[in-house]
Amino acid sequence: MRRAIALAAGGRGTTSPNPVVGCVILDAGGRVAGEGFHARAGGPHAEVVALRQAGERARGGTAYVTLEPCDHTGRTGPCSLALLQAGLRRVVVAVSDPNPAAAGGAARLRAAGVAVETGLLAGEAERGNAEWLTFVRRGRPHVTWKFAATLDGRSAAADGTSRWITSAEARADVHLLRARSDAILAGVGTVLADDPRLTARPPLERPSGPPLRVVVDTRGRVPADAEVLSREAPTLLAVAEDAAPGPVGAAEVVRLPRAPGTGLDLRALLAELHKRDIVGIFLEGGPTLAGSFMREGLIDRVVGYLAPALLGDGPAALGPAGVRTIGQTHRLVFEEVVSVGPDLRVTARPAPSEEN
């Protein structure tokens, strides 16, 4: 199963709006006969790839799969039926499918006499498929907030300059994470201050095309010559219902209700993106927008790039996030800490409520 989870990661960034799935098939003697992963939306599912590799050796064997085999016909046939036709005697599943349109594979297999076990390494498999599971279970995209800061938490110097706090290696790593996301989201403040392109370089070959660029621009202030309005990638400008944006070129404008105060209703924004099959969002907004997402409980993963440097002054990476006393702290659980060039990349997720 751990091998299947590692295989599933090969589809990150290219399977949306489908999940990432890995599969390993053992023959009747317990030897690896085939393995595979779901590589792209519309392509063969992980079980089918592994079965093709295994051939007749699959008969009487065991399949280890990270997500319950689907039981419906979409662009491909049901994987549950493919496993049955191959003559598997046992199927081990990490995570049950929460999508009612596709679930039921385990029940079909059991009804046909196949031994089915579920829950093996479920936590690891869920973390590897966190974007899609959030999309299905919560009815909104999964949000990863990325920031770059000095060791004392400053995202820029006192004069506002921020290029470059982290190394070229860290910036290249960020582009890889961008490429694996369905949308790159920033606020108009970031656009006005830095004029970013918000593209992934080099791009990843995705069936759905480059990530959608989303700008939260409540009052419609994005200038007509902003890089984010180029034709390098599609752009969606989210403005308030009463905003009067200027020329936006080929960008699309969506009007959303305001939240209490001056910003947009972020839940309405995520609902709109969910309708567009945006599974994973890479949030690169400034501290104000990040603070708003954190305050609303809408951040599912934090990726921080920490440079071995100190500023002592300047804006913090995170703006007001609804914390007025230590008991309201947004507690996180570390998932990974790795070196990227001279910097550290720290990945964390919100702690379960009982850990707060």
C-alpha positions in Angstrom: 0.0 0.0 0.0 2.8 2.4 0.7 4.1 1.7 -2.8 0.6 2.4 -4.2 0.6 5.8 -2.3 4.0 6.7 -3.7 2.8 5.8 -7.2 -0.4 7.9 -6.8 1.8 11.0 -6.4 2.9 10.7 -10.0 -0.5 12.0 -11.0 -0.4 15.2 -8.9 -1.4 18.2 -11.0 -2.6 16.3 -14.1 -5.7 14.4 -12.9 -8.0 17.2 -11.8 -11.0 17.0 -11.4 -10.3 13.4 -10.7 -8.4 12.1 -7.6 -4.8 10.8 -7.6 -4.8 7.0 -7.3 -2.1 4.3 -7.2 -2.5 0.6 -7.5 -0.2 -2.4 -6.9 -1.2 -6.0 -7.9 0.3 -9.1 -6.4 0.0 -12.5 -8.1 -1.3 -15.5 -6.2 2.2 -16.1 -4.8 2.4 -12.6 -3.4 4.9 -11.3 -6.0 4.4 -7.9 -7.7 2.7 -8.5 -11.0 1.7 -5.0 -12.0 1.5 -1.4 -10.8 0.3 1.9 -12.0 -1.3 5.2 -11.3 -4.0 7.5 -12.7 -1.9 9.8 -14.9 -4.4 12.2 -16.4 -8.1 13.0 -16.4 -9.8 11.0 -19.1 -7.0 8.4 -19.2 -7.0 4.9 -17.7 -7.5 4.6 -14.0 -4.7 3.2 -11.8 -6.3 -0.3 -11.5 -6.6 -0.6 -15.3 -2.9 0.4 -15.8 -1.8 -2.2 -13.2 -4.0 -4.9 -14.6 -2.7 -4.4 -18.1 0.8 -4.8 -16.8 -0.1 -7.9 -14.7 -2.0 -9.7 -17.4 -2.9 -13.3 -16.5 -0.7 -13.1 -13.4 -3.5 -11.0 -11.7 -5.8 -14.0 -11.5 -6.1 -15.2 -7.9 -4.0 -12.3 -6.7 -4.5 -9.2 -4.6 -4.9 -5.6 -5.5 -3.8 -2.8 -3.2 -5.4 0.5 -4.2 -5.3 3.9 -2.5 -9.0 4.8 -3.2 -12.0 2.5 -3.4 -12.3 1.3 -7.0 -15.0 3.3 -8.8 -18.3 1.6 -9.7 -19.6 3.9 -12.4 -19.0 4.6 -16.1 -17.7 8.0 -17.0 -15.0 8.6 -19.6 -13.8 5.1 -18.6 -15.5 2.0 -17.3 -15.9 0.9 -13.7 -12.7 -0.3 -12.1 -14.7 -2.7 -9.9 -15.8 -4.6 -13.0 -12.2 -4.6 -14.4 -10.9 -6.2 -11.1 -13.7 -8.8 -11.2 -13.0 -9.8 -14.8 -9.3 -10.1 -14.0 -10.1 -12.7 -11.3 -8.7 -11.0 -8.3 -9.4 -12.9 -5.1 -8.7 -10.0 -2.7 -8.7 -6.2 -2.8 -7.2 -3.9 -0.1 -8.4 -0.3 -0.1 -6.9 2.6 1.8 -9.7 5.2 1.6 -13.4 4.6 0.8 -14.7 6.8 -2.0 -16.8 9.7 -0.6 -18.2 10.6 -4.0 -21.7 9.0 -4.2 -21.6 9.1 -8.0 -18.6 6.7 -8.1 -18.8 4.8 -4.8 -19.9 1.3 -4.5 -17.0 -0.6 -5.9 -16.2 -2.3 -2.6 -19.8 -3.5 -2.3 -19.8 -4.9 -5.9 -16.6 -6.8 -5.2 -17.8 -8.2 -1.9 -21.1 -9.3 -3.5 -19.1 -11.2 -6.1 -17.2 -13.1 -3.5 -14.0 -11.0 -3.5 -12.4 -10.4 -0.1 -12.3 -6.6 0.5 -10.4 -4.8 3.3 -10.5 -1.1 3.9 -8.5 1.4 6.0 -4.9 0.3 5.4 -2.6 3.3 5.7 -5.7 5.5 5.3 -4.1 8.6 6.9 -1.2 8.5 4.5 -3.4 7.9 1.5 -5.7 10.8 2.6 -2.8 13.2 2.9 -1.7 12.3 -0.6 -5.2 12.9 -1.9 -6.1 15.8 0.3 -7.1 18.2 -2.5 -9.7 16.0 -4.1 -11.0 14.7 -0.8 -11.6 18.3 0.4 -13.3 19.1 -2.9 -15.7 16.2 -2.5 -16.3 16.2 1.2 -16.5 19.9 1.9 -17.9 21.0 -1.4 -15.2 23.6 -2.0 -11.6 23.6 -3.3 -8.7 22.7 -1.1 -6.6 25.8 -0.2 -2.8 25.8 0.2 -1.4 29.0 1.5 2.2 29.7 0.6 4.4 32.4 2.0 8.1 33.3 2.0 9.6 35.0 5.0 12.7 35.6 7.0 13.3 33.6 10.1 11.7 36.3 12.2 8.5 36.1 10.0 8.9 39.2 7.8 7.7 39.0 4.3 9.3 42.3 3.2 11.6 45.0 4.5 10.3 48.2 6.1 10.3 49.9 2.7 8.2 47.2 1.2 11.0 45.5 -0.9 10.8 41.7 -0.9 12.8 40.5 -3.9 14.3 38.2 -3.0 13.9 37.0 0.5 14.3 33.3 -0.5 16.7 31.6 -2.9 16.4 30.7 -6.6 15.9 27.1 -5.5 13.0 28.0 -3.3 11.4 30.0 -6.1 11.7 27.1 -8.5 10.1 24.9 -6.0 7.2 27.3 -5.7 6.7 27.1 -9.5 6.4 23.3 -9.2 3.7 23.7 -6.6 1.9 26.3 -8.7 1.9 24.0 -11.7 0.3 21.2 -9.7 -2.6 23.5 -8.7 -5.8 24.2 -10.5 -5.8 27.9 -9.6 -3.3 30.5 -8.3 -5.0 33.1 -6.2 -3.8 36.5 -5.1 -5.2 39.8 -3.9 -5.3 43.1 -5.8 -2.8 44.5 -3.3 -0.2 42.0 -4.5 -0.9 42.8 -8.1 -0.5 46.5 -7.5 2.7 46.1 -5.5 4.5 43.4 -7.4 2.7 43.1 -10.8 3.2 39.3 -10.8 2.5 37.0 -13.7 1.0 34.3 -11.5 2.0 31.6 -13.9 3.9 28.3 -13.5 7.3 28.2 -15.1 8.1 25.9 -16.7 4.4 24.8 -17.2 3.2 21.3 -16.5 1.4 19.5 -19.3 -2.1 19.4 -17.9 -5.2 18.2 -19.8 -7.1 21.2 -18.4 -4.5 23.7 -19.5 -2.4 26.1 -17.3 -3.7 27.0 -13.8 -6.4 29.6 -13.6 -5.2 32.9 -12.2 -7.7 34.4 -9.7 -7.4 37.9 -8.4 -9.6 39.1 -5.5 -10.2 42.6 -6.6 -13.2 43.9 -4.6 -13.3 47.4 -6.1 -12.1 46.5 -9.6 -8.6 48.2 -9.4 -6.5 45.9 -11.5 -4.8 48.1 -14.1 -5.3 47.3 -17.8 -1.6 46.7 -18.3 -1.2 44.3 -15.4 0.8 41.2 -16.2 -2.0 39.0 -14.7 -4.2 40.1 -17.6 -1.8 38.7 -20.2 -2.9 35.8 -22.4 -0.3 33.4 -20.8 -3.0 31.8 -18.8 -6.8 32.3 -18.2 -7.6 34.9 -15.6 -10.7 35.4 -13.4 -11.2 38.7 -11.6 -13.5 38.4 -8.5 -15.1 41.8 -7.8 -17.9 43.1 -5.7 -21.4 43.2 -7.1 -21.2 47.0 -7.1 -17.7 47.3 -8.6 -16.9 49.0 -11.9 -13.7 47.5 -13.1 -11.8 49.0 -16.0 -10.7 47.2 -19.2 -9.7 43.6 -18.4 -8.8 42.3 -21.8 -9.5 38.6 -22.1 -10.0 38.1 -18.4 -13.4 37.0 -17.1 -15.1 39.0 -14.3 -17.3 37.3 -11.7 -19.3 39.5 -9.3 -19.7 38.2 -5.7 -21.3 39.5 -2.6 -19.3 41.5 -0.1 -18.4 40.1 3.3 -19.0 42.1 6.5 -16.5 44.9 6.2 -14.9 45.8 2.8 -13.8 42.4 1.4 -15.4 39.8 -0.7 -17.3 36.8 0.6 -14.6 34.2 0.4 -17.0 31.3 0.8 -19.0 32.6 -2.2 -15.7 32.8 -4.1 -14.8 29.2 -3.3 -18.3 28.0 -4.2 -17.9 29.7 -7.6 -14.5 28.0 -8.1 -16.0 24.7 -7.0 -18.6 25.0 -9.8 -15.7 25.4 -12.2 -14.1 22.1 -11.1 -11.2 23.9 -9.4 -10.0 21.2 -7.0 -6.8 22.8 -5.5 -6.0 26.5 -5.0 -2.5 27.9 -4.4 -3.0 31.0 -2.3 -0.2 33.6 -2.8 -2.0 36.7 -1.7 -0.5 39.2 0.7 -0.9 39.1 4.5 -4.3 40.7 4.4 -5.9 38.1 2.1 -4.1 35.3 3.9 -5.4 36.5 7.2 -8.9 36.6 5.9 -8.7 33.0 4.7 -7.2 31.9 8.0 -9.9 33.8 10.0 -12.6 32.0 8.0 -11.0 28.6 8.5 -10.5 28.2 4.8 -6.8 27.2 4.7 -6.2 23.5 4.5 -2.4 23.5 4.2 0.4 26.0 4.9 3.7 25.9 3.0 6.2 28.3 4.3 9.6 29.0 2.8 11.9 30.3 5.6 15.1 32.1 4.7 18.1 32.1 7.0 17.9 35.9 7.4 16.6 38.5 9.9 14.9 41.9 9.2 13.5 42.9 12.6 11.0 45.2 10.9 8.6 45.1 8.0 5.3 43.5 7.3 4.5 40.1 8.8 3.7 37.1 6.5 0.2 36.8 8.0 -2.2 39.7 8.6 -5.0 39.9 11.2 -6.5 36.4 11.4 -9.1 36.8 14.1 -6.8 36.0 17.0 -7.2 38.3 20.0 -6.0 36.0 22.8 -3.7 33.0 22.9 -6.6 30.6 23.2 -7.7 31.5 19.7 -4.3 30.6 18.1 -4.6 28.8 14.8 -2.7 25.6 15.8 -1.0 23.5 13.1 0.6 20.1 12.8 3.9 19.8 11.0 3.9 17.4 8.1 7.3 18.0 6.6 10.4 20.1 7.0 13.0 19.9 4.2 15.9 22.0 2.9 15.4 23.7 -0.4 18.7 25.3 -1.3 19.7 27.4 1.7 16.1 27.8 2.8 13.7 25.6 4.7 10.3 24.5 3.3 7.9 23.9 6.2 4.6 22.1 5.4 1.8 22.0 8.0 -2.0 21.5 8.2 -4.5 22.8 10.7 -4.6 20.7 13.9 -7.7 18.7 14.7 -10.0 20.6 17.1 -9.0 18.4 20.0 -5.4 19.5 19.6 -6.3 23.2 19.8 
